[in-house]
């Protein structure tokens, strides 16, 4: 069957039934999430979906966004950190970047026809050809975000094409092998007796501090509390506010219904910490976390809510895997998570990076390796 590539910029025009049949690399690539992002985006980062289609429907897709240089969470921010914004202001970083990624988080943006593993490399080549042409035609650089060390076909293809690459840290996931919290602790004990003992002690300390952990409905009040905690947390840790507003989370709740999962830690009737994420099938991406930072007690609310409570509930929610982000990797490893290295692959189409990028990326990889050692 003849295959063709087209670009879709209207998320409402993506074929709903066909998209639901595809294998998503990440829950944030659910059509409801893409449509919510497009409907409420206030960052000026429009989505472009590159679709490879044949007579039977969608063969594969690459979800991309266009990001201005220096913007928080962008490819340039991943590469230059806090220097990205001043470098863009003085003109050293000027070109926008076409980023293949999940819009709501730092994860890859690939979507595949299920059970067609052999055809994925061929489909990737056709989509990359189209993405490179589109980026070059529109004066943009091109980046593939969060390419996992375990994704050998994608890494090989991008290296063969001469992409520059640098480490962006690592990501974590927790595979569920138990039915409840007691089962999780028994499983954890098989890895580390100290970790299992700490899990029980920290949960006990949390309860004694008057904290209640529970899953809550994603109503308007819960969404506003999540955004309040998330914004304060981001400002304290990163120096910038999250790009999404309450309107994105409310739209997501309307479209996803029971698949937007929210968890809260409450004391004296007030929510002091929250975590939220998108469920796709048996996978949950724990995308958003916020905690009150003022007058905070040493009550282990962070690990109890983020790991122990969710792990104990996972089987009852039909979950087999929980995806976490790139921060606090030591804490994630101690709670049983598997850590996987992740890289950004970058193709500059102009500017100083085109000529001097390779030495910089090499230095960046060595600096990251020293920090991780």
SETOR-332611 format. One record per residue (C-alpha): residue number from 1; residue in three letters; x, y, z. Coordinates in steps of 0.001 Angstrom, whole numbers, plus 524288, in hexadecimal, padded with zeros to 5 digits. Layout:
BEGIN
PT   resi   resn      xx      yy      zz
PT    NUM    ala       X       Y       Z
...
***
This chain:
BEGIN
PT   resi   resn      xx      yy      zz
PT      1    unk   80000   80000   80000
PT      2    unk   804E9   80D9E   7FC9D
PT      3    unk   80981   8158F   8083C
PT      4    unk   80936   82449   8096E
PT      5    unk   80CE7   82E70   813A3
PT      6    unk   80478   839FF   8172E
PT      7    unk   804F8   84444   821E2
PT      8    unk   7F943   846DE   82A9E
PT      9    unk   7F8AA   8533A   832F6
PT     10    unk   7EA75   85225   83750
PT     11    unk   7E9AE   847F9   84225
PT     12    unk   7DAED   84706   84083
PT     13    unk   7DD17   841BF   832C8
PT     14    unk   7E551   83643   8372B
PT     15    unk   7DD6E   829CA   834F4
PT     16    unk   7D886   825D4   84268
PT     17    unk   7D5CD   81767   83FEF
PT     18    unk   7E28B   81539   83871
PT     19    unk   7EAB2   81C2A   842DA
PT     20    unk   7E508   813B1   84DBB
PT     21    unk   7E9D4   8077A   846BB
PT     22    unk   7F803   80C03   84698
PT     23    unk   802E8   808FF   85029
PT     24    unk   80699   81559   85797
PT     25    unk   81458   8171C   85CD9
PT     26    unk   80E90   81F06   86813
PT     27    unk   8010C   8215A   86E50
PT     28    unk   802A4   82FE4   86B87
PT     29    unk   80111   82C9C   85D07
PT     30    unk   7F2DD   828F1   85EF2
PT     31    unk   7EA69   83086   8557C
PT     32    unk   7E2FC   836BF   860CB
PT     33    unk   7EFB7   83C44   8661C
PT     34    unk   7F3F3   841B2   858E2
PT     35    unk   7E6AD   847F8   856DF
PT     36    unk   7E6D5   84DD2   8648C
PT     37    unk   7F456   8537B   86219
PT     38    unk   7F03E   85963   8551A
PT     39    unk   7E3A0   85F01   85AA7
PT     40    unk   7EA03   865D0   86632
PT     41    unk   7F815   86882   86200
PT     42    unk   7FCBB   875C9   86688
PT     43    unk   80B39   873FB   863DD
PT     44    unk   80B61   875CB   85523
PT     45    unk   8103E   867EB   852E2
PT     46    unk   806EB   8627C   8488F
PT     47    unk   80656   853EF   845F8
PT     48    unk   80995   84D89   838FC
PT     49    unk   806D5   83F1D   8373D
PT     50    unk   80E1D   83860   82C25
PT     51    unk   805B8   82D05   82792
PT     52    unk   80A40   82191   81F4B
PT     53    unk   7FE12   81B7A   8196F
PT     54    unk   7FA68   810A9   8101F
PT     55    unk   7ED50   80BD1   80B15
PT     56    unk   7EABE   804E5   8180B
PT     57    unk   7ECCA   81114   82057
PT     58    unk   7F7E2   8166A   828BC
PT     59    unk   804B3   80EE7   827FB
PT     60    unk   80C36   817A6   8315C
PT     61    unk   80C8C   825A6   83630
PT     62    unk   815E4   82F4F   83C4E
PT     63    unk   80FDC   83944   8456A
PT     64    unk   81781   845FC   8452A
PT     65    unk   81698   853A8   84A75
PT     66    unk   81D5D   86024   8463A
PT     67    unk   82477   8669E   85197
PT     68    unk   82B51   873B3   8521B
PT     69    unk   83990   87366   85624
PT     70    unk   83BAC   87500   864BC
PT     71    unk   82DF6   87175   868FF
PT     72    unk   82D36   8692C   8757D
PT     73    unk   82C19   85A72   872BB
PT     74    unk   8303D   85CA2   86486
PT     75    unk   83B67   85578   85DE4
PT     76    unk   84449   86132   85FA4
PT     77    unk   840BF   861B8   86E1C
PT     78    unk   84443   8534F   86F7E
PT     79    unk   85171   8560F   86939
PT     80    unk   85509   86306   86F90
PT     81    unk   84CFE   86362   87C0A
PT     82    unk   84BDF   870CF   88247
PT     83    unk   854EF   8766F   877D1
PT     84    unk   84AEF   873D9   86D08
PT     85    unk   842BD   8800E   86F72
PT     86    unk   84E24   889DC   87017
PT     87    unk   854B4   88374   86450
PT     88    unk   84827   88531   85C83
PT     89    unk   846E2   8935C   860E9
PT     90    unk   85478   896D9   85BE9
PT     91    unk   85200   88FDA   84F0C
PT     92    unk   85AA9   883DA   8508B
PT     93    unk   84EAB   87B1B   8509E
PT     94    unk   844D7   88038   846E0
PT     95    unk   83F69   87517   83EE0
PT     96    unk   832BD   86E90   8430D
PT     97    unk   8336A   85FD4   844AE
PT     98    unk   82A4D   85589   83F46
PT     99    unk   829F4   84BE2   84A9C
PT    100    unk   82555   83DDE   84983
PT    101    unk   81FD6   83BE3   8572A
PT    102    unk   81416   839F0   85FE0
PT    103    unk   80ED3   847D2   861BE
PT    104    unk   80B49   846A2   87023
PT    105    unk   8183F   840ED   874BF
PT    106    unk   82636   83DD6   870A0
PT    107    unk   823A6   83104   869AD
PT    108    unk   82497   82C3A   85BB3
PT    109    unk   81A23   82EFA   8519E
PT    110    unk   81936   82289   84973
PT    111    unk   80CB1   81B16   8469D
PT    112    unk   80C98   80DEF   83FA5
PT    113    unk   80388   8042C   83978
PT    114    unk   80381   7F8C2   84320
PT    115    unk   80A2E   7EBE6   83FD0
PT    116    unk   81217   7F1F8   834C3
PT    117    unk   81F6D   7F214   83B30
PT    118    unk   8266A   7EEA4   82E7E
PT    119    unk   8207B   7FA42   82765
PT    120    unk   82389   8044E   831ED
PT    121    unk   83150   80792   82D47
PT    122    unk   82C65   809AE   81F66
PT    123    unk   82110   811FF   8244A
PT    124    unk   82A5F   819D9   82CE7
PT    125    unk   832FA   81CD8   8212A
PT    126    unk   82797   8221F   8193E
PT    127    unk   822B1   82A81   82478
PT    128    unk   83048   82FBC   82791
PT    129    unk   8321B   8335B   81927
PT    130    unk   8257C   83B37   819CE
PT    131    unk   828D5   84172   826E8
PT    132    unk   83674   84569   8225D
PT    133    unk   83100   84B39   815D5
PT    134    unk   82690   852C4   81D3C
PT    135    unk   8304D   857F9   82730
PT    136    unk   83A07   85C22   81CCA
PT    137    unk   82F53   8627E   8149B
PT    138    unk   82A6D   86A6E   8202F
PT    139    unk   8377E   86EA9   825DA
PT    140    unk   83706   8658F   8319C
PT    141    unk   84037   85C26   83836
PT    142    unk   83B1E   84E67   83B11
PT    143    unk   83BCD   846D0   847D3
PT    144    unk   83757   83969   84C44
PT    145    unk   834E7   83A17   85ADC
PT    146    unk   836D9   82F3B   864CE
PT    147    unk   83C89   824A9   85C1E
PT    148    unk   83E62   8194D   86581
PT    149    unk   84AF4   81181   8661E
PT    150    unk   842A2   80553   8641D
PT    151    unk   83D48   80A79   85715
PT    152    unk   84854   80549   84EA7
PT    153    unk   84175   806C3   84152
PT    154    unk   83E8A   8153A   8436D
PT    155    unk   84C14   8182B   848D5
PT    156    unk   852AB   8112E   83D70
PT    157    unk   84A50   81836   83350
PT    158    unk   84CDA   825A6   83919
PT    159    unk   85B7F   8234C   83A6A
PT    160    unk   85C30   81E85   82C4B
PT    161    unk   855DF   82B61   82855
PT    162    unk   86044   8330C   82F99
PT    163    unk   85800   8387B   83A9D
PT    164    unk   85F19   83E99   84601
PT    165    unk   85B96   83845   852ED
PT    166    unk   85CB7   83B41   86152
PT    167    unk   8581A   8353E   86DF5
PT    168    unk   84BFB   83B16   8743B
PT    169    unk   84CD9   832B5   88068
PT    170    unk   8447E   826AC   8823C
PT    171    unk   83660   822B2   883FF
PT    172    unk   83053   8191A   88D86
PT    173    unk   82553   80F33   88D5B
PT    174    unk   81F94   805CF   8973D
PT    175    unk   81A0E   7F8C7   89298
PT    176    unk   80F03   7F3A2   89B17
PT    177    unk   810CF   7E59E   8A00D
PT    178    unk   8079F   7E5E4   8ABD7
PT    179    unk   7F965   7E7BB   8AFBA
PT    180    unk   7FA48   7F138   8BB36
PT    181    unk   803AD   7F8C4   8C3EC
PT    182    unk   80782   7ECAF   8CBB7
PT    183    unk   80AC8   7E5B3   8BF12
PT    184    unk   812CD   7F165   8BA97
PT    185    unk   81A97   7F124   8C74D
PT    186    unk   81D16   7E27E   8C5D8
PT    187    unk   821BD   7E4C3   8B7E8
PT    188    unk   82A3A   7F022   8BC6E
PT    189    unk   8301B   7E792   8C71C
PT    190    unk   834F3   7DE58   8BC87
PT    191    unk   83D03   7E9B9   8B74C
PT    192    unk   840D2   7F05D   8C405
PT    193    unk   83D01   7ED7E   8D213
PT    194    unk   84025   7FB7D   8D5DB
PT    195    unk   8373E   800F2   8CB26
PT    196    unk   82BF8   7F852   8CF9B
PT    197    unk   82DEF   7FC24   8DDDA
PT    198    unk   82E97   80A89   8DA38
PT    199    unk   821F9   80991   8D26B
PT    200    unk   81A56   804D0   8DE45
PT    201    unk   820EC   80E76   8E77F
PT    202    unk   81EA2   81A0E   8DE91
PT    203    unk   8105B   816A7   8DC58
PT    204    unk   80E7D   81528   8EB15
PT    205    unk   8152F   8223A   8EDA3
PT    206    unk   80CA1   8289C   8E368
PT    207    unk   8000C   8238F   8E99A
PT    208    unk   8049A   82790   8F732
PT    209    unk   806E0   8354D   8F1F6
PT    210    unk   7F870   83632   8EECE
PT    211    unk   7F9B3   8348D   8E019
PT    212    unk   7EF51   82D54   8D850
PT    213    unk   7F2A7   82824   8CABE
PT    214    unk   7E7D9   8258E   8C0F3
PT    215    unk   7E3EA   825C9   8B2C4
PT    216    unk   7DAA6   83108   8AFBD
PT    217    unk   7D18C   834AB   8A4A7
PT    218    unk   7D6D4   83E96   89ACF
PT    219    unk   7CC81   848EE   89DAE
PT    220    unk   7CEC1   8579A   89C99
PT    221    unk   7D369   85935   8AAB1
PT    222    unk   7DD11   84DE7   8A94E
PT    223    unk   7E257   85371   89C88
PT    224    unk   7E45A   860CA   8A2BC
PT    225    unk   7EB4E   85AD0   8AE6A
PT    226    unk   7F435   852D6   8A58C
PT    227    unk   7F7AF   85ED8   89D97
PT    228    unk   7FA2E   866E6   8A9EB
PT    229    unk   80366   85CBD   8AFAA
PT    230    unk   809E6   859D1   8A2A5
PT    231    unk   80C91   8682D   89FB4
PT    232    unk   81283   86AF3   8AD17
PT    233    unk   81ACB   85EA2   8AC32
PT    234    unk   81FDA   86203   89E8F
PT    235    unk   82317   86FF7   8A24A
PT    236    unk   82AB9   86B68   8AE23
PT    237    unk   8320F   86065   8A751
PT    238    unk   833CF   865A4   8998A
PT    239    unk   8319C   87446   89A0C
PT    240    unk   8267B   873F8   8901E
PT    241    unk   81809   870D9   88FEF
PT    242    unk   81295   8651B   88888
PT    243    unk   80DD0   868DF   87B0A
PT    244    unk   80073   862AA   87CAF
PT    245    unk   7F56C   8697E   883B7
PT    246    unk   7E98A   86474   88AE6
PT    247    unk   7E20A   8651D   87E1E
PT    248    unk   7EAB1   85A56   87855
PT    249    unk   7E88A   85170   88405
PT    250    unk   7D9E5   85424   883F0
PT    251    unk   7D91B   8512D   87570
PT    252    unk   7E102   844D4   877A0
PT    253    unk   7D7D0   8409D   8828B
PT    254    unk   7CC11   842E6   879C1
PT    255    unk   7D1C8   83AD0   86EAF
PT    256    unk   7D869   82FF8   87677
PT    257    unk   7CE58   82E72   8815D
PT    258    unk   7D2E2   822F4   889EE
PT    259    unk   7E00E   82221   88312
PT    260    unk   7E4E8   82EC1   88927
PT    261    unk   7E984   8299C   89649
PT    262    unk   7EB8C   832CC   8A1C2
PT    263    unk   7F128   82F4B   8AF18
PT    264    unk   7F17F   83839   8BAE8
PT    265    unk   7F7FC   83931   8C837
PT    266    unk   7EF30   84066   8D1C0
PT    267    unk   7F11A   84584   8DF8B
PT    268    unk   7E672   84C3C   8E795
PT    269    unk   7DDA8   84CBB   8DBA0
PT    270    unk   7E7D1   85392   8D319
PT    271    unk   7EEF4   84DCE   8C781
PT    272    unk   7FD81   84EF9   8CA12
PT    273    unk   8027B   8470A   8BE80
PT    274    unk   7FCDF   84185   8B1E3
PT    275    unk   80103   838FE   8A69A
PT    276    unk   7F9FD   8378D   899AD
PT    277    unk   7FBC0   82F94   88D76
PT    278    unk   7F5D7   829DA   88128
PT    279    unk   7F21D   81B89   88036
PT    280    unk   7F2CE   81479   8732F
PT    281    unk   7EEEF   8063F   87412
PT    282    unk   7F747   80042   87ECB
PT    283    unk   80132   80B6F   87F5E
PT    284    unk   800C9   817AB   887C3
PT    285    unk   809B5   8232D   88546
PT    286    unk   80B98   82A83   89219
PT    287    unk   80D04   8379C   88B43
PT    288    unk   80A95   841F5   8959F
PT    289    unk   80E61   84357   8A3D9
PT    290    unk   80D94   84EB5   8AD50
PT    291    unk   80F5F   85004   8BBEF
PT    292    unk   80E14   85B1C   8C5B8
PT    293    unk   81B9D   8602D   8C8DB
PT    294    unk   81921   8696A   8D42B
PT    295    unk   81853   86421   8E224
PT    296    unk   819EB   85689   8DC8B
PT    297    unk   81B6B   84B99   8E65A
PT    298    unk   82522   84091   8E4AF
PT    299    unk   81A1A   836D4   8E2B3
PT    300    unk   81E91   82FBF   8D63B
PT    301    unk   812BF   8348E   8CE9F
PT    302    unk   81A60   834A1   8C1D1
PT    303    unk   81E27   8261E   8C172
PT    304    unk   81195   821C1   8C801
PT    305    unk   808CB   8285D   8BE05
PT    306    unk   81127   826E4   8B1DD
PT    307    unk   815D2   818E3   8B390
PT    308    unk   80FEE   81112   8BECC
PT    309    unk   801B9   81556   8BDC3
PT    310    unk   8012B   8143D   8AEF9
PT    311    unk   80888   80749   8AF29
PT    312    unk   7FEE0   801D6   8B909
PT    313    unk   7F33E   805FC   8B0B1
PT    314    unk   7F919   802A7   8A36C
PT    315    unk   7F35E   7F516   8A187
PT    316    unk   7E5B6   7F994   8A583
PT    317    unk   7E68C   80413   89AE8
PT    318    unk   7EAB4   7FA2F   89098
PT    319    unk   7F892   7FF69   88FC3
PT    320    unk   80454   7F762   88BC4
PT    321    unk   80E2E   80272   88A24
PT    322    unk   80FFE   80FFF   8900B
PT    323    unk   81874   819CC   888C4
PT    324    unk   81FE2   82416   8905F
PT    325    unk   82822   82F95   88C1C
PT    326    unk   83670   83340   88CA1
PT    327    unk   837DF   8392E   89A44
PT    328    unk   83BBD   832CD   8A735
PT    329    unk   840A4   8266F   8A0AD
PT    330    unk   84720   82146   8AD04
PT    331    unk   83A12   821FC   8B416
PT    332    unk   83364   81AF4   8A8D8
PT    333    unk   83DB2   81047   8A85E
PT    334    unk   83C4F   80E13   8B702
PT    335    unk   82D9C   80BEE   8B52B
PT    336    unk   82FAE   8017F   8AAC3
PT    337    unk   82FAE   80948   89E31
PT    338    unk   8376B   80570   89230
PT    339    unk   83FE5   81090   88D21
PT    340    unk   84247   81224   87E85
PT    341    unk   84BBA   81BF1   87877
PT    342    unk   845DF   825CE   86F30
PT    343    unk   84BA9   82E98   864B1
PT    344    unk   847DE   839C6   85BDB
PT    345    unk   84B66   838C5   84D6C
PT    346    unk   84CE4   845BB   84679
PT    347    unk   84E4E   84A0A   8385F
PT    348    unk   851E4   85870   836B7
PT    349    unk   84E94   85E66   82994
PT    350    unk   855E4   86B12   82BA1
PT    351    unk   85C94   873CB   83576
PT    352    unk   868DE   8710F   83D45
PT    353    unk   86461   86368   8415C
PT    354    unk   8652C   85EC8   83352
PT    355    unk   873D1   86163   83368
PT    356    unk   877C5   8601F   841B4
PT    357    unk   86D33   85739   84715
PT    358    unk   874B5   84A6A   84722
PT    359    unk   87F46   84EC9   850D8
PT    360    unk   874F7   85510   8598F
PT    361    unk   86C7D   848DA   859BF
PT    362    unk   87866   84071   85CBA
PT    363    unk   87BD4   84942   86840
PT    364    unk   86DA4   848EF   86CA9
PT    365    unk   86D95   83A00   86CD9
PT    366    unk   87A29   8398B   874D2
PT    367    unk   87512   843AA   87E78
PT    368    unk   8687D   83BED   8804A
PT    369    unk   87030   82F5F   88228
PT    370    unk   8788E   835A0   88CC6
PT    371    unk   86C6D   83AAB   893D3
PT    372    unk   8661E   82D39   89344
PT    373    unk   8725A   82640   8984B
***
